[in-house]
Every structure is written in structure tokens, then in C-alpha cells.
């Protein structure tokens, strides 16, 4: 009947259907219980495709790929006596030069893996997965997107997985899943986890009680113990001449823990790479959730130790800190780079609570709230001051913040004046008198103080910190982040200068062709090495580049000499003094020799605790660019092969 499909009939039918299916109180309670039950006791999936299919593709796709089990070490509290699921993918380069690895495919019955024959020149990489990562995914086999490896024709080589990257350079790569993930397990829970799923309320309660109070639960300690166990197995049972431990994101915690333990008993660990990881988990949580989480994590997990900075500094082998200052997950202040620089510069090596949100001293908070001028203070000087103090660092952060606030207020007034239709307001471009070039796109009233303030902050906010973040971005985040900017440039800035000096010497080999790059440590850095901008960059292009510290210093000194902004003269002079200190300290012969040794001769460096710095711009868990991959391999060659180039 046509009347059955009319608008009124459809509406009436839907109302009747909704009324008949409206939940009763008992039905609502039952639905809530089922939802909670599914979360705490998920039912096994019945899908054909899963990790087993991905694993099969991995083993079939790589020639010589094998799976084996490693016995876990550690106490029962950390799930000892379990087993770790490990996959090794040999390098085609090294396989052609030595006999093939002989390992059992999957000794579930407890058989120990076979030992390989002695082979000279074998090199290996132990890759520690990032958060929520599985070893199967590290090979480029995506959980949803299929084969994402970059070997295919027409694909960007920079999008290759770590497996392809390392095997192409002659390194066997070992990947594993942490206990509690994939097929790896802790304790004696293999039979429990592999038993048939028992339906019903009794079966669910047994599983919930076992998993909550008896079964193995992954922790920071178990993660580090797993990485250490696999590293020890590779060195002692399989036998390699070189071992690189590469940890990405939360995998950096396992890598640092394994590196600090393994290097204490063996010199086979050639390099530790902590890739876009944090100084401690509490610091990350504070930035992602709130400052209260720092103490909350300690309260909820009193036995956890997530101090990656401590383990990294304790490792006695060549090391690399790879960091992206614009990481969207791990805040720059919470990064391993900032934690190390903070500890080495301000706390005499102590890593306790580094990276946590810090409240400024009361005097600086009051000055910030009331917009009062800061007291006069002498900045640090080199070489009298080998390190800066907490008071000096906070004063620098407070001065930079006051300069930024006043310049921002002046810029807002200029923008309001620009949109004002009243007569009598004269507008003009702000000019940079040090270079006689106009600052594009910025207008202000013809007020000398306002113009000078905006001109000053235009330069200072773009001051290059050599570690990926300009000063203005750090000042906007808070005083503690400004302190991280200052300590990072003092500790790791020289590493960037060494890289720029290398490029400079490559362009001018005629200065001393016999010296080459191996003798670069006899030189001190030059002012031009502070400039990390690309060759031929356009100052007025749409893409702005960070301004080198010496260039910023020159502009600020001119403003002070002209006395155009007397209301912030004390703050500006202190900032200039700190920037002068940075330049003097980084370009000193003492610092130049130490930094170039760490970069070009990492195995011979007397003070290699901070490692080498690799500045990234790829984001969190994203692929390195081609240039960043080349830089990493250059560091690997220097550390492992002694290659100076």
C-alpha cells in the first residue's frame, strides 16, 4: 500500500520501534556490565588476518629471516623466567660475505636457540620498538596499510623502514616484542595465556583475578630487562663484532637501560642511539596531561624507574641523542636532550626530576604579573664561569619574557593604529638600521620606543638555539622552557657547530688539504659556523629561518648604543651578556676540541657522557628525511668503523 511509505507512516513506524526497544533499568545495567567486562576481559578475536599473517609475510619477504626465543632475565617481580619473541633479519651484504645464520624457527617447547658459528666482521642492530609498536611493524609491514617499505619502484627512499635502512648498510637487525606484547610473555604464564578461552562468569573472574593480581604486568623495569636480555644473548650466544642498540620513543628507555648495563661488562656495544625519547615519563605526562601527573605517577607506580637520562649518561659507549624540538608528543622540555643538558649544566649531573614543570622564583612571578622592571644583575662571563647557575638562568628567562611581552604589546598597538581611520597617525615601515633593510610586513606608529621594541623582538625571538627551537618559541612556553633553550645550546650547540665547521672545511679544502677532517679538532669554531641557514636563503622569503646568535647580538648592541628603549635597558643588557657568554664559550679552543672529538673521534673522547647530537625535523615516529638518514649513518660509521668522513 502506498500509504505505508508516506512520511507520516514512516515517522509512526520509527516511533513505535524506538518505544519497543527503549532500554529498561535492568537492560541498561546489563549493557554497562557487558561493556566494562569487554574492556577488562576482552574475548579472543576470530579473524583470519592478524599479527600471525604479518609475521609470515615478514619471514617470507626477507631472505634468511628467522625467529627464535630468548629467555628473560630478572627477578620474578619483573616477570622473570618468561620468553621473548625475537626476529632476526640478516643483511644481504653481510650474508654474501659469511655463512648463513642457523637458528631454529620457533622452539616453543623450551629448547635453547642454537649458537652460530664464529664469523668475523658481523655487525648487528638491536631495535627497541616505540610505544604501542610491534616488531612486525618495524619491518615496514603496516597493520592496516600493507607493505609500506620504500624499496618499491617510485617510492621515496626516505620512507624506508629501519629494517631496510640497516640491512642495506650491512647490519643484521634484531627485533623483539616486550614481555606482555605479541607472543612474548613474562613469568610462567605461557600455559595460562595459551589455554582455551573458558566462557561464562566463572571463567571471566578467573582470568580477571589472575591478570590483576598474579599474572605478569609490563613495567619500565621489565622493558629495560627485556632489552638487556636480548642484547646479552646477541653478544654472548650469537656472537657479533659490533652491536648498535637503537631505541625509538619509549624504546629509548629500554635501549638506554640495556646500554648502561651491557657496556659495563662488554665492549661489543659500539653505539647507543636514543631516538626522539624522553628524559623521564613523568615529565612527558606533565606536558600532555597536567603538572599534577608528575607526583601521581610516582604514587601509582612506586617501583618504576623511568629515568632515561640517568641510564643514558651511565652508558660508557659512543652515543647519539636524536631529537626534534617540534615533537608533537614529547615536549622539547621533556626530551632526553633537555634532560641531559639540564643535568650537566645546572644540577652537577643529577637527573632527579629533570624535565618537570618548574615554577619560577617568587620575585620573578611577581615582576611578571605586575610588569615591573627586573633588578640589575651581572651576566655570566667566560672563562670565569664554567657553568651558569639556577639564578642566572631564571634571570635570563625572566628578562627574555619581559622583552617579549613589551614588544608584543607594542605590536598590538601598532596593529590597532593601522586599522584606525582617524587622521594624524603616521605609519611607516620598521627598518633594521644595522643592515639598512626594511623588516617586511611590520608597521608601527612613528614612536621610537615602540619601533625599537618591535625591531628588537623581531631579531631576538628568531635567535637560533642551534638545537631546533628559536628563542621566541621557548619564551612563549614559559620560563622553564627558556632555561631548557639556554642549557641545550650550551651543552649541545657545539655539536651543531662541529657539523657546520665540517661543511665549511669541505668547501675550503685549500686551507689545509693535508689536515682533512681527522685533524679538525685542532681548530676552534668560527662565527660563520653559527649560521645553519641553507645556502642562498632569502631573508624576505615566505619561509623564515632562525637568525644566528652573532647576528642577533650585533643588532641588539646597536639598539643599546642608540638608547632607544631605556625602559628595558637592564633586561636587554643581561640578555646580550648571556648571548655573549654562549658565543665565547662555544668558540673557545677548550670547547672546540672537546666537541670535535665527540663528533669525529667518539671512541677516543675522554668525556663522552652526553654523546653526539642529531637535530631532526621529522616529527614523532615519522621517517627520517634522506639528509637525516645520511647524518645518522655518518655518525655510525665514525663510531663503529672509525671512518672520519
Buried (B, 14 or more C-beta within 10 A) or exposed (E): EEEEEEEEEEEEEEEEEEEEEEEEEEEEEEEEEEEEBEEEBEEEEEEEEEBEEBBEBBBEBBEBBBBBBBBBBBEEEBBBBBBBBBBBBBBEBBBEEBEEBEBBEEBEEEEEBBEBEEBEEBBBBBBBBBEEBBBBBBBBBBEEEEEBBBEEEEEEEBBBBBBBBBBBBBBBBBBBBBBBBBBBBBBBBBEBBEEEEEEEEEEBEBBEEEBEEEBBBBBBBBBBBBBBBBBBBBBEBBBBEBBBBBBBBBBBBBBBBBBBBBBEEBEBBBBBBBBBBBBBBBBBBBBEEEBEBBEBBEEEBEEBBBBBBBBBBBBBBBBBBBBBBEBEBBBBBBBBBBBBBBBBBBEEEEBEBBBBBBEBBEBBEEBBEEEEEBEEBEBBEBEEEEBBEEEBBBBBBBBBBBBBBBBBEBBEBBEEBEEEEEEEEEEEEBEBBBEEEEBEEBBBBEBEBBBBBBBBBBBBBBBBBBBBBBBBBBBEBBBBBBBBBBBBBBBBBBBBBBBBBBEBBEEEEEEEEEEEBEBBBEBBBBEEBBBBBEEEEEEEEEEEBBBBBBBBBEBBBBBBEEEBBEEBBBBBBBBBBBBBBBBBBBBBEEBBBBBBBBBBBBBEBEEBBBBBBBBBEBEBBBBBBEEBBEBBBBBBBBBBEEEBE
